Amino acid sequence: DMDADGETTGKQTGVVALVEGSAHPGMASNLALTRVMKGQATLLLDADLRPDVSNGPGEILGLDHGKSGLYEYLVDGSDISTSDHFDGRLRLLPAGAVGDNRGLMELGATGLEDLLSESGGQRFAVVNLPPLEDLEVTLELAAQLDSAMLVASAGNTRRADLKAAVARMKRRGIEIS
């Protein structure tokens, strides 16, 4: 849902593309920056833990701190390593150096609730999720958040595919913003 200012109303919003290549990391970055510009403390969490994915939200914003990220936390048990930006209003937790599918499997098994509470106490969280395509874990993770923003690409997304994706998300009880 969106409020009168066109802003998502959930405190935790997942950004998910229908298919690969729909620029959802950019949308996640923009949503987080919008919150920051309004003075709202925001966590930007890159949970797209598929191997060989480049240009997550941190890289798009030029903020990736190069430390270990979510992948290392889930797979190796490393400490959560976030970095603060914009006078502490934006806390970034990057995906990390994703080498295989173990991080995505671990994230599906452990979920987001503990992770979101451990990584910052920020007022809002924007979570960059993997594309919906055929990843069941994306639906599982989106269902744990207050809402999800579904990103489609004009001219590349078939209306029938978009309707089917919305129906799948609604069956899971996912609030679409």
N, C-alpha and C positions, 0 to 999 in steps of 0.2 A: 504494500500500500504506500501511497505518497500523501504527504500533507499538502496544505494550501500553497506552500512555497515550492512544490515539486520535489520535495526531499523524501527519501525513503524513511518510513517511520520506525522500523525495527532498529534495535540497538546492535544486532549482529546480522549483517547482510552478506550473503554469499553471491558472488558474481560468477555465472556459469554460461559458457557458450553452448549453443546447440551442437555445433561441429567445430573442429579444429580450424583455426584461421579467422575467427570472428572477432578478433581484437579484444577479447575479454580482459587480458591483463591491463590494457590501457583504460578500459572502463572501470576496473577496480581501482586503479591509480587515481583516476579523475574523481571517483566517488569519495575516496579517502581525502584527497586534497580539498574537495568542497567542504567536507566536515572540518578540516583543519582551518580553512579560511574563515569559517564561522566561529572559530575559537573553541572547537570541540576536540577534546583529547581522543585520538583515534589509533587503534591498532590496525596495521595493514599486514595481513598474514597471507603468505603465498603458499597455499596448500595444493598447488598443481605439481605433484611429485612424480610425474611421468618422466622416464629417462629421455634425454635428448630434447628437452624443452628449453628454449632460450628466451631471453627478454621477458622475464617476469616483471611484476610491478616495480621492484627495487631498481632493476636495470633501466626500465623505462624512465623512472624519475631521476636516474643518476645517483641513487642513494645506496645501492647495494654495498654493504660494509665488508664483504669478503670473508667474514667469519663463518663459522659453521651455522647451519640453519635448521629448519624443521626436519629434514632428512636425517641429519646426524643425531638429533635429539631422539628420533623414533627408532633408528636402526642401531646406533652405537651407544645410546644412553648418555650422550653429551649433554651438558647444561644448555638450557635455552639461551640463545644468544641473540638479543635484540639490539637495535640501535635507535637512538632518539634523534629526531630532526625537527626543524621549525620550532625551536624553543621548547622542545619536549612535548609538543602537541601531537606529533606523529611518531609512533613506535612501529618499527619495521621488523618483522620476522620473515626473512627470505626462505626460499625452498632449500637452499644449500646446494651442495655438490651431489646431485642425484645421479646415482650410477646404475640403478636397477629398479625393479618394481617393489622391492621390499618396503620402502617408505610408504608407498600408496597402500599396500596391504596392511601395514602396521597402523596407519592412520584410520583405515576402515575398521580395524579391530578395536582401537582405543577411543576413537571419536574425538570430538572437538571440545567438549565441555571442560574437562580438566585443563586442557591446553590453553584455552581462552582465559581461564581464571588464573593460571600460573604465569601467563606472559604479559601481565601488565596492569590490570585494573583500569584500563582505559574505558572511557564512557561508551565509545562506539567501537565496533570491530567490522572491518571489511575483509572478507575472505575470498581470495582468488582460488576458485575450484577448477578441477580438470573439466574439459568439455563433456557434455552429457553423452554424446555418441552412444556407446554401449557400455559405459562404465557404471555399474550398479553402485559402486562406492560413492559416486558423485551424488546420487539420490539420497543415500544414507547420510552423507555429511550435510547436504542442504536441509534435510529434515530436522537436523539438530539446531538450526539457526532460526532467528525470528522471521527472516524472509530471504528470498533469493531473487536476483535480477537475472533474467534470461536474456542473453545477447544473441541476436540474429544478424545476419549480414544481408542488407538489401541487395536484391538481384542474385544472391547465391543461396538463399534459404527458401525451400519450397514451403508454401503455406500449409500443405498437409503434414509435413514433418514438424512444423512449428506447433500446429494444433495437437499432434500426437504427443509432443514433448510436454506441452502444458497439461494435457490430460494425465500423463504419467506422474508429473509433479503434484498435481492436485490429488491424485489417488493416494499419494504418500503424505498428504496433509501439509505440503510445502506452500507457504504463503508467497505468492509471486508478486514482486514489486515492479 
